[in-house]
Amino acid sequence: MKKKIISKALCVALASVLMFGEAAPAMAATKSLDQGQAVVAEDTVSASIDGIEAGNSATVTDDHVGISVWGSGTSAKLYVNGVEFASRKTSYGYWDINTDFYGKAGVTYTFKIEAEGSDGSTVTKTFNRKFETPVFDKSTTRGWWNSEIDETGYSKYASLYVNTEFLSRVSAKYDYYVYRSTNPKTGFKKISSNTVYGGTNCYNYDYNAAYGKTYYYQIKVVAEKDDYIKTTKVIATSPVIKVSADNWKNIYVNAELDHKGVKLNIEDRGIYNQFDIYRSASKNGGYKKIKTITGDEFTDTTVKAGKIYYYKVIPKYYETRTGKLVSGNTTAAVGVKVTMGTPVPIAQITSSTSVKLTWDKVRGANVYEIWYMQTDISGNQYSKLGVTKGNSYTVKGLKNGHLYRFMLKAQNVANGKVVCENQNDTGRVIMGYDDNIYNLRATYISTAISKDKKTLAIYTNLAWDKNYWASGYVITAYNRYTGKEENVAKISSGTKNTYRFKNPGTSTKGMKYTYVRVRPYKGSVVSDTPIEINVNCMPFASGVKVSRKTNSSAVISWKAVPGASGYSVYRTNKQSGETQRRGNVTATKYEDKDYSVKTDYEYYVVAQLSFEGAWGNSHYIYEGNAKYFAKYQHKLAAPKMGSAKNTAAGQVTVKWYAVAGAQRYWVYRSTSKNGKYTKIASVATTSYVDKKAAKGGTYYYKVAAAAVSGAGVKAQSAYSAVAGAKSSK
């Protein structure tokens, strides 16, 4: 277009030479005219449209179309679907319009250029541009249900999700409506509308779909009414999408024999939060419920040796929005033959010639046989070492430098005969130098900080299994400051298997070390197979306690950790297994809420450090240590009794105060203050009218709060105080 403008300017200049004998300054209706160039205009100019540029194709694949038009005259206007979009006026006899138009996907727009000259002439030109139409890819149409963890730590059904992709990305803006019905052919109603500025799909989360129902969805891409579109029109329609709002997953149950009985492990539980466990001696019938659990594991300790047991599980989901307990598909039967619990012997080298074997008591066993075999001799067999009724045994007199394997036989012996037995071995035990480190662990972490809080040290107590044949151990650490591994210590004894590592740090440079490596050495040869552990972890807070504060809250407190910049408070729902971070604080206490009744919770607190290179989580160190964990169950409070009054003939009105977390209230009545009370009502309000209070009688009332846990377990509070009233009306 620039070349065309220059050519026009040259023509004007040439005409000036012919008329006046010298070249007058040329003019052109360009942006340069606004920069003070001198021009000479003719007295009259006829309208013309000399050029139009509007993309390379009639179909627009971008989010906009760039438009450039130019010509002669005093003014020009650009219309889109009959609506003025851009205009230009000029006194130089030449005009141009340069603009971008952003359209909607699937819409054809008519562009009209109208130019007017100073002589009254007009010229118009029109052209069409269609923005690319989205096409649904039928193979990608899908939908499913979604769950989320609620405030109390239970996994709950949340919404239905539907999605359908386009065959290719759509660059232009598009709108789409989502319709829903319970019938695949009729009754669709719009439930949402959305606008996307370029994308590959249409999707929707339906939070109003009721659990347990099946829905049908259809998505329509539309061009909504605006300044350039007179009426909303449908551009593309997706196939109908069927989605069921239920826990469609089939759970799986593993059953295995352990030292206590038959252990059932429920896998892929989805949002199920109750499991009824059934057992039978026959695979094909006779099942009886033996337990309802809310967790993932259960051990049946009532089984007897020599029998085969079959198990089935019915999963259930308690939907809090409806208060209904919905059953899922019953699992296939799994069978286990109870021979005896399986022993799990653990071998620990206690000297260069001895090994101590330990094990948990095996269900059904009353005696244990210990066997051993030297495995570095080809064709060797197990030999019996001894018998014990306890759960440990020390093997002495082993040969230095040899390999052994130990077997434990758990037996049930009656009248001198073995009724049944089960056995297991320890795996290979090396009675000699091994260039590996086993079971490197942090046993304790502590911190110290300077008064100005600019210097910190993290102390990590390390331990590992002794290597009796090693000359000692070499300890190295990775230095963050230098980016290199450096020697820290050399221990000159194979039996010294502990080390306290100091990791210094500053507020400006952060922690000096990241991890430590431990290697055994023999003579002058250091092992090239180290094992490492992080030494930049802040400790958990100790002394964690939980105390009830109100009917809806509790306070968690703990001891301060030197150097901590703050604390993260975590809570685990022991029924669902879900752990949630409840809050971050700088103080050493935190007030928590959102409890479910009949639910065991466990708290722990992680210290945070603002120094670079420090971690705030070292959970593996504290597993099972009650010093760092606090258990808590928030019980429903008993209602506070208000009054009981004879308010009408044959009626007594009972009132009480609301209890946080209560879903209903159970009202009990008796004709004697200390007599037997009978439940007469279950209400959601804080009052009840007893319409069966006969005239002349005195009646006594007490109330209990009731609720259902997130797993569908019912709970009742203690009773309120008693209130009495005489029905005298």
N, C-alpha and C positions, 0 to 999 in steps of 0.2 A: 504494500500500500504506500510505503514511503516513496518508492520510485514513481508511482503515479502522481503523488503530490508534487514532487520535484519537476516532473514533466509539465504539469499544469503551470507551475511557476515560470518555467522557461517559455511557455507559450505567451504568457502575459508580458514577459520581458521583451520578447521578439515583437509583439504588437506595439509596444511602446517605442521601440527603435524605428519601426516603419512610420509611426504617426508623428513622432517628435524629433527624430534624428539622433536621439541618444537613448541609452537604456535607463528606464526608470526602475526604481526598486520593485521587484516582483513580490506578489503576495500569494500565500497559500494558507488554506484554513487548517493549520496544524497547531500543535502546542507551541511552536516557535513564534506564532503570531502574538502570543501573550508575553513575549520577552522583549517587546519594544522595537521589532523590525518595522521599517517603513513600508507601506503598501499603497498601491493605487487601485481603486475599485472602479469598475465600469458603472455607468449610470443605472443600467438594469441588467439583471442576471436571470436567466431561465433556470427552472428547476431540472435537476437530473440526478439519477442514482448511478454512479459510475462503477461501484464495486461492492460486493458483499462477500465476507468471509465468515462462516459459521460452522467450523468443524469440517472434518474430512468425509463425513457420512451423514445420511439422514437419520441414523440411529446413534444416540449419544450413550457411550459406555462409561463416561465419567460422571461426577456429581454435578457438573455444570457444563454449559456450552459457552465458549467465548465468541462474542459477536463484534465484528468490525465492518462498518458500512461508511461510505463516503460519496460525495457528489457535489453538485453546484446548487446554489440557491441561498436563501437567507435563513432558512430554518429546516429542521427535520425532526421527525418523531418516530420512535420505535414502539409498536403496540404488541402485546402478547395476549392472545385470545381476546382481542378487542379492548384490552386495558392498557392505557399508556404506561410504558415502563421506563423510557428514557427519552430525552429530547436535547436539541442543540440549536441555538440561535447564533447568527454571525452577521457581521457587517462587511465581511471581506469577500463575499460571493462564493465562498467554498466552505463546506461543512464536513465534519466526520463525527461518528459515534463509536466509542469503544467501551464495551461493558461485558459483564458476565451474568448469565442467567442460571440460577439454580432451580432445577425442576424436580419433579417427583417421578419415581420409578413407574414405568408402564404408561405414562401419559404422553399424548401427542400434543404439542404446542404449535399454534400458528403465529408466526411472526410477520408483521406488516411494517414496511418502511414507507413513510409518507414525507416527501420533500416538497418545499414551496419556494418559488422564486420571487424576486422583487417585481417581476412583471405580472404577478398573479398566477403564474403557471404552477401546476401541481403534478407530481409523479408518484406512483405507488408501486411497490413490489412486495410480494409475499413469498414465504417459504415455510416448510414444516420441519420440525425436529421432534423425534420420539425418544424419550429416555428408556433405556433398556428395561424390558419386562422381566421380572423375576419368575423363574420356573421351579416349582417344588421338585425335589428329588424324592420320589416315593419310597426308595429303599432306605432312606434315613429317618423316616417317620417313626417316632417311638415315644414311650412314656413310662414312668415308674413312680413309686411312692418314695417320699423322703422322710427321714427321721432326724431328730435333734435331741440334744441332751438338755433337759429342762433344768430349772434352777435348783431342784432338789437332788439332781444327780442321776435321774432315771432317763433312759432312752425312750422317746415318745414319737408316735406318728405325728408328722407336721404338715405335709402337703403332698399334692400330686404334681408331678412335673411332666410337661409335654414339650416336644421339640421336633422341628422338621427343618431340614437344610434345603438350600437352593442348589441347583446344578452348578452354579458359578456365583462368585461374589457380585453383589449389587452395590454399585458405587453411589447411586443417587439416594436421596432421602425416601423412606417408605414408611407407611403406617400399616399396622395390622390389628385386626380384631380377633379375639379368642371367644369361641362359642362353646357352650357345654350343654349336654342333655343326658338323660338316663336311658334314652332310646337312640339307637344308631341311625334312625332314619328321620325322626321328627322331633319337635320340641326344643330345638337348639335356641339358647338365649345367650346374648353377649355378656361376658363376665369381665372382660378387660380390654383396654385399648392401649397401644404402644406406638411410639415413634422411634425410628432408628435412622441415624445419619450414615448410611452405608453399612452393610453387613452381609453375613452368609446364612442367616437362619432366622426363624421366629420361634419363640419359646414362652412358657408361662408357668409360674408356680401358683397352684390353686390351693390356698390355705382354708378355703371354705368347704372342701370336699369331705364329706363325713366318712369316718373309718368304717370299713366293712361293705361299702357300696362300690358298684362298677359305674364308671362314667365314660361318656363319649365326647371327644373334643374335635373341633374343626377350626382351622385358622384361615382367615381371609386377609390377603394383602389388599389394601384399599388406597385410593387417592382421595383424601379428605377435601371437602369443600374449602376453598380459600379465595383470594382475590382473582385468581386466574382459572379456577375450576368452579363451575356453577353448582354442580351437585356431586356428592360423594359417589364414587364408582368403585366396583370391585375389580381388581386387577388379576388376582390369582387366588385359587382356593385349594387348600391342602386336602388330602384324603382324611377320612374320619379316623381318629386315634382312640383306641380302647385302652383304658387304664383302670385297674382295680385297686381300690384303697384298702388293701389288706396286707398282712404280713405274708407275702407269697412264698417266702423262703421255706424250704424244708430243712429242719434242723437235723443234725447227725449226732449219734451217740456212740461213743467208744466205751467198751466194757473190758476191763482187764483185772486180773487177780493181783492184789498186792499183799503186803504182810498183814494188813488189817482186815481184809475182806475183798469184796468185789467193788472196784472203783468205777463209777460212771462219769464220763466227761462229756458235756454237751458242747458241740461246736456249731459255729455259724448261727448264733441265737437270734440275730436280727433285733427286733424290738420286743420279742417275747420276754416277759418278766416273771412268769410262773411256770413251773414244770411239775406235772403230776407223774410220779414214777410208779409203774406197775410191774409186778413180778409174778412168774408162774414156773411151775416145774415142767410144763409142757409148752412147746413152741406154738401150738395151734389153739390154745384156749386156757381158761382157768385163771386169767390174770386178775390180780387184786392190787389195789393201790396201797403202797407201803409208805409213801412220803410225798409231800409237796415242798419243793424247794424254790428259792428265788435266785440262787446263784448258779454257777456253771458246773459244780462238782458235787458228787454225793458218793459216800462209801457205805455199802450195805454190809454191816458187821454181824448180821444175824444168820449168815449162810453157814452151812455145815459141810465138812469135808466129805468128799466122795459123791456129792450130788451135782447135778447140772441145773442152772438157773437161767431163765430167759427174762429179758427186760424190754419194756416198751415205755415210751415217754410221750405224753400229750402236752405240747406247749400251749401256753395261754398268754393273752395280752390284755392287760387292764387299761381300757381307754378312759382317761380321766374326764374327758369332755362329756361322755355319755354315762359314765359310771358302770359300764358293762364289762364283763370278763368274757373275752372271745377266744374260743379254742381253735388251734391250728391243726394241721395234719398229724396223725399219730405216726411215730417213727416205726420203721421195720424192727422186728424182734432181733435182739442180739443175745447170744448165749455164752455162758462161761461155765466150765467144769471146775469145781472147787476141789483141787487136790490138796492144796495147802498154800498158805501165804508164801510169796516168793521172798527169800532172804536177800538182803543187799549188804554184803560184807564190804567194809572199807579197810584197806591196808595202810598203816602208817609205820614207816621205818623209825624205830626208837633207838637203835644203835647200829654199829657196823655188822652186828651178827643177829639182830632181833627185829621182829615185826609184830606190831600189835594190831589184831583184827577186832573190829567193833561192828555191831549191827543193831538194828531195832528189833524188838521182840516180834516174832512172827506168829500171826494168828493161827491157832491150832497146833502149834509145836510145843512140846514139853521137854525136848532135849535137842542138842546141836552137836553134830560131829564135824571136826575140823580135819581137812585133808590138804596135802600139799604135793607139789611136783616140781622137780628141777627141770626147767624147760630147755636149757641149753645142752641137754643130753638127748640125742636122737632115740626115739622109741621108748622114752621113759614113761612111767605110769604114776597115777596118783597113789599116795600112801597115807594111811590114816595116822593123824597126830594125836588126837585126843577127843574127849567128850566133855561137854559142860551144859549146865542148865541156865547159865547166865547169858549175857549179851556182849562178852568180850573174851579174848583169848590171846595170850602173848606167845609167839613162836620164837624159841631161842636156838642158838647153835647153828645158825645158817652160815654158809660159806661165803667168804668175801670174794667178790668178783663174779658171782654166778646169778643166773636168772631163775625166778621162781613164780609159781602161780598157786594161789590158795583157793580151796573150794569149801563152802559151808553147806552142810546138809541139815535142813530143818526137819525134824522128825516128830511124829506122834507115836509114842511107844506105850503099849498096854500089855501087861502080863509078860513082859520080856520080848514082845514081838513088835516090829515096826508096822503100824497100821497104815500110815501113809507118810510120804516125805516129798520135799521139794528142795532143789539145790541151785546154787549160783556161785560164780567165781569172781575173783578180784581183778582179773586181768594180770598182765605181766608186772612183776616187781623186780627192779634191778638192785641187787646187793653189791653195788660197786659204783665207781665214778660215772656220773651222767652229766654231759655238758649242757643240760637244760635246767632252767629254773621252773619250779612248779608252784602254782598257787600264790603268785605275788599279789599282795593285797595291802590296802591301807586300813589299819586297825583303829586309828584315831587321828582327828585333825583339830588343831587349835590355832589361834591367831594372837598376835600382839601388835599394838600400834603405838607410835610415838605421841607425845602430848600435843604436838602441833599438827598431828594427823597427816603428815606428809610422808612418813615411812612406815611400812607394814611388813610383817613377816608371817608367812603361813607355814606352820610346822605339821608335817605329815609323818606319822609313825608307820613304817613299812615292815612287813614280815613276809616270809616265804618258807616253803618246806625245806628242812635241813638236807644238805647233801653231805653225808658223813665222810665221803671219800674225797671231797674237794679240799684243796689247800686253802681256799677262801673265796671271796667274792669281790668283783670290781664294780663300783657304782659310778655311772656317768650321768650327766644331765644335759638337756638341750638348753642353751643360753639364747634367749630371745634378743638380747642386746647385740650379740655378735653373730647370731645365726649359725653357731657351731656347737657341736657336742663336746663337752669337756669332762675330764676326770674330776670326781668329787671325793671319793673315798676308796680305800682298799682294806677289806676285812681279812685278817690272816687266820681264820679258823672256819672250817666247814660246818661247825656246830653253832656258830653265832649267826642267827638268821633274822636279826632285826636291825633296823637303822632308823634314826630320827632325822628327817631331811628338813633343812631350813631353806625356805624360798623367800628371799628379800624382795622388796618392791618399793617404788617411790610413786608419788602422785603424778610426777612428770614423765617418767619412763615406763611405768607399769611394773608388772611382776617380771623378775629376771628369768625364771625358769618355767618351762612348760611341762616337761615330763622327765622321768628318771628311768634309766635302764640298769638292770642287774644281770651280771654275767658270772658264772662260776669259773674258777681257774684251777689247774692242776700243775704244780711245779711252776714253769715259766710260760705255760700255754694257757691263754685266755680263750674261753669259748666264743665262737662267732655266732651264737644263736641266743641273743639276749631277749628278755621280756621287759616290757615297759609299762609304766603307770603314770597317770597325770598327777602332778603335785601343785597345781594351781587352783585347786577347788576350795571354795569357802565351805566351812562346816555347816551342818544343820544346827539350828538352835536347840539347846537342851532344856529340860525342865518344862516341857509343854504341858499345859493344863487347860481344861475347859470347864467353865462353870455357867450354869443357867443364869441369865440376867432378867429376862422378861418371859412372858408366855410365848413370845415369837423369836427370841434372840438368845445368844450365848456369847460369852467373852472368852477368847483364846489368849493365853498369856505365856511368856517364855523368858528365858534368861538372855541378856544381851550378849552378842558376839562381838568381841573387840575388833574394831575396824570396819564393821558392817555399815554400809551407807543406807541400807534399807532391808526389808524382809518381804518375802513372798509367802503368803499363807495358802496352803493346799489342803483340800478336803477330799477324801475318798469315800464314796458310797459303797459299803462292803457288800450290799446286796447286788448291785449292778456291776460293780467293779470299776466304775467310772471315777476318774480323778479330775478335779477342777481347781483351777487357781481362783481363790475367793477374793484376793485383794493384795495390794502392795502398800506397805506402811513403813514409816521410819521409827515409830514407837515400838514397844515390846508387848503390845496387846492389840487385839482386833476384835471388833464386834461383828458376829456373823448371824445370818438368818436364813430363811428359805429351807426349812427342814421338812422332811416327810415323816409321818408317824411310823412306828414299828420298823425303823431303819437304823442300822448301826453305821456310824460315821467314824472316820479316823483322820486326825489332823497331823500335819507336820509343817515345819517352817524352814524355809531355805534363806540363808543370809546372802545378801547381795553386796558386791564390792564395785566401786566406781573405777578402781585401778584397771588400766588396760591389761589384757592378758589373763584376767582372773575369771574363773567359772563360778557360777552360783549353785551348781547342782552336783551333789556327790551321793545320790540316793543309795547306791549299791553298798556303801559302807555301813549303813545304819539299818538294813533290813532286820526286822525282828527285835530291835533294841527298844524296849519300852521307854527308855529315857528320852527318846526323841519323838515318840508318837503318843497321841492321846486319843482314846476312844470316847465316843459320846453318843447318846441317844436322847433326842428331845421328845419328852413325853407331853401328851395333852394335859393341860391344867384342868383341874376340877372347876366347874362353873361356880361363880359366887351367887348364892341364892338372894333373890330380891324380896319377894313377898308371895303370900298365898292369901287371897281375899275372896269372901263370898260376895260376888258381884251381881248375881241375879238368882232367881228362884231355881234351886237345884243345880247351881253352877258355882264353881270355884275357879278363879283366874290365878294362875301361877306365873310369876315373872322372875327372870334371872339375867345375869350379865353375860355378854358374849365372850367366847374364848377364842383366842387366835388359833387358826388352823382347824377349828371344828367345822365339820360339814353338816352335822346334824346334832340334835340333842334328844336324849332318851329320858322320858319322864316316868317316874315310878311313884306308886301310891300305896299307902297302907292305912288301916283304921287304928293303928297303934303306933306311937312314935318309935318304939323299939321292936316292933313286930316285923312280920314278913312283908316285903315290898314287892309289888307286881308291876311290871312294865305296862303302861297304859297308852303310851304315845311315842312316836318318833317324828320330830318336827325340825324344820330348818330355821325357824324364827326363835326369838328369845322369850316367848310366852306361850302359854297353852291354857285353853278353857276346858275344864273338866265339867262336862254336862251331865254327869251321872253321880253328882254329889247329893244324895237324898237329904231332905230336910230333917234336921235334928241330929245328923251325924257329924262327927269331927274327923277330918281327913288330914293325913300327913303326906308331904311330897318331898322328893329329892330328885336331882337331875344329874345326868352324866353327859359329858361331851363325847362325840363319836366322830371318827374319820376313817378314811381308807388310805393306805400308803400308796406310793407310786407303783408298787408291785401288786396292788389289789389285796393287801392284808388288812383286816379290820382291826381297829384299835378303839378302846374305850377308856375314858379318864376315870379318876376316882370320883366318888359321889360328892355333890354339894352338901352344904348343911341342910338340915330338915326344916321345912316351914309348914305350919299347920293352920287350918281354918275350920270354923264350925259353920255348917250350912244351916243358917237360921231363917233364910228367906223362903 
